[in-house]
Amino acid sequence: MSFVITDGTATYSLNPTYATEMKGKKIGSVHTTKSGQRYEYLSAEIDGWKLPAVFVTSADMTLVNSWWSAATILSLTPDYTTEVFTVAMENRSKPINKYEEPYDDLFKGSITLVEIKS
């Protein structure tokens, strides 16, 4: 299995590890009237991925971190489906920001993506 992330111009591919997470969360509210009727309102469904990035070159690190800095809307294509997801990075700090020890020219981090549904 692999994931391809692109902004339409540049592409970054990564293979999942044991730490790869796929998540889903529903955002909405539930209301109960005085008569006891229950109403559920679904305002959004968020699907997300937490993708560990290991053995990343400095060029790829710069690319991914620039997407994060610019809040770029990206496309994610997992190879387990033909669907292309429109995503945004949800990281609170730069996604790739640590050295991959013992190397001084390779990096690691974690890319957290959420699907943008229209």
C-alpha positions in Angstrom: 0.0 0.0 0.0 1.2 3.5 -0.7 -0.1 7.1 -0.6 0.6 9.9 -3.1 0.1 13.5 -2.0 0.2 16.2 -4.6 -0.6 19.9 -5.0 -1.1 19.5 -8.8 2.5 20.3 -9.6 4.8 18.5 -7.1 4.2 15.0 -5.8 5.3 13.2 -2.6 4.9 9.5 -2.2 5.1 7.5 1.0 4.6 4.0 2.1 2.6 3.3 5.3 4.2 1.9 8.4 2.7 0.1 11.4 1.9 3.6 12.8 -0.3 4.7 9.9 -3.8 5.7 11.1 -7.0 6.2 9.2 -9.7 8.0 11.2 -13.2 9.2 10.8 -15.2 11.6 12.9 -18.8 12.9 12.5 -19.5 16.5 13.5 -23.1 17.3 14.3 -25.6 17.6 17.1 -28.5 15.7 18.7 -31.5 17.5 20.0 -34.4 16.0 22.0 -37.7 17.9 22.1 -40.0 18.1 25.2 -42.2 15.5 23.6 -39.2 13.1 23.4 -38.5 13.2 19.7 -34.9 13.0 18.8 -33.4 15.0 16.0 -29.8 14.4 14.7 -28.1 16.9 12.5 -24.9 15.9 10.7 -23.0 19.0 9.6 -19.8 17.3 8.4 -18.0 13.9 8.2 -14.2 14.2 8.5 -12.0 11.5 7.3 -8.4 11.7 8.1 -5.0 10.0 7.9 -2.0 10.2 10.1 0.9 9.1 7.9 4.4 8.6 9.4 7.1 9.9 7.1 10.5 8.2 7.6 13.8 8.4 5.7 12.7 11.7 4.0 15.2 13.6 1.9 15.8 17.3 2.5 14.1 18.2 -0.8 11.0 16.3 0.2 11.1 17.7 3.7 11.2 21.2 2.2 8.3 20.4 -0.2 6.0 19.0 2.5 6.8 21.7 5.1 6.2 24.4 2.4 2.7 22.9 1.8 2.1 23.1 5.6 3.4 26.7 5.8 1.2 27.9 2.9 -1.9 25.9 4.1 -2.0 24.3 0.6 -5.1 22.3 -0.4 -3.7 18.9 -1.6 -4.9 15.7 -3.3 -4.4 12.3 -1.6 -4.5 9.1 -3.6 -4.2 5.9 -1.6 -3.6 2.8 -3.7 -6.3 0.9 -2.0 -9.0 2.9 -3.8 -9.4 4.8 -7.1 -10.9 7.7 -5.3 -8.9 11.0 -5.0 -9.4 12.9 -1.7 -9.1 16.6 -1.3 -7.2 17.2 1.9 -5.5 19.8 4.1 -2.7 19.3 6.7 -3.8 19.4 10.3 -0.4 19.4 11.9 0.2 22.0 14.7 3.9 22.3 13.8 6.0 21.4 10.8 5.2 17.9 9.8 8.7 16.7 9.1 11.0 18.2 11.7 13.4 15.6 13.1 16.6 13.9 12.0 16.3 10.2 11.2 19.1 8.9 13.4 21.9 7.9 12.8 21.7 9.8 9.4 22.3 13.5 9.3 20.8 14.0 5.8 17.5 12.1 6.3 14.5 13.3 8.2 11.3 12.0 9.8 7.9 13.2 11.0 4.2 12.7 10.8 1.8 14.1 8.3 -1.8 14.5 9.5 -4.4 15.1 6.8 -8.1 15.7 7.0 -10.5 15.4 4.0 -12.2 18.5 2.9 -15.8 17.6 1.9 -17.9 20.0 -0.1 
